[in-house]
């Protein structure tokens, strides 16, 4: 197949084929939505990590090995709440693709 023919080939599924896919059950949809939201949360946590690497906290209520140890838990909590509130908007497209990959609509 030539490069021009490949470029002209649509990547999207034809409308009649998409309507023939079985619908996801509410349980499947919930599990997939949770997985997509967890993916976005993990991505957000990884993106936030460099923001806190250069911060040194000293004083009577900060710093020490405890803060360094538990900072990742704080970042995970920030990321989960951010994703739950809408996040970057990645969860919905990821969910849609996960449904397509499983042959569901």
N, C-alpha and C positions, 0 to 999 in steps of 0.2 A: 504494500500500500504506500503510495507516494505521500510526501509531507503535505501537499496541497489537499489531497483527498482526506487525510487525517484531520486537517484543520477545518474542513467543511463538515465533518461528522459531528452531529450534536452530541454533547455529553449527557444531556438531560434525558430522562426516561420519557417516552411518548405518553401523551395524556391518557390514551386508552389502556396502556399497560399499567400506569400508576393507579388507575381506578380499580384494576383487577387485584391489586395487593390486598391481603387481609388486613383488617383494622387491628391495632394493638388493643389488648384488653386493658382495663383500667390499672390492673396490677402491674402489667408490663410497662405501661406508660409511666407509672409512679417510680418503678425501679430505674427506668432509663433516665427519667428526669433527675432523680437523686444522683445517679452516676455522673450525669452531665454537670450538675451543680458541684459535685465533689471535684470533678476535673477543673472547673473554673476556680474553685476555692484553692486547690493546690497550685494552680498557675499564679493566682494572686499572691499566695504566700511566698512563692519563689521570687516574684517581682518585688515584694516588699522587703525581702531579706537584705539586699544591699543598702537600703535606706537606713538601717539600724546598725550596720557594721562599724561605722566610725564614731558612734555615739559613746561617750564615756560618761557614766553617771557616778557622781561621788556625793558625799554628804551623809547625813545620819540615816537616811532611808533608801539609799540606792547603792548600786555597785556590787562588787563582789562576785564570787563564783555562782551564787544562787541566781543572780540576775542573768548571767550568761547562760546558765543551764536552762532556765525557764523562758528565755526570750523566744525560742522557737514555738512554744505553746501559745504565747501571746500573739505572735504573728499568725499562727493557724486560726486562733479565735477571731482576730481582725479580718482575716481572709474569708472565713465562713460567714461572718455577719455581712461583709461586703457583697459576697456572692448571693446571699439570701435576699439582700435588698436590691438586687438587679445587677450588681457587679459591672463587668465590662460589656455584658451582652453576648458573651460567648456561649453560655449554657444552652440557649435555644437552638442556635445552628448546630451545635454538637449533638443535641437530642434528635434533631431532624435527621442528621446523617447516621446516627446510631440506629434509628428506626429503619432507614433505607437499607443499611447494611444487613439488617435482620429480615428484610423482605416484608416490612410492615409499613403501614401508613398512619 
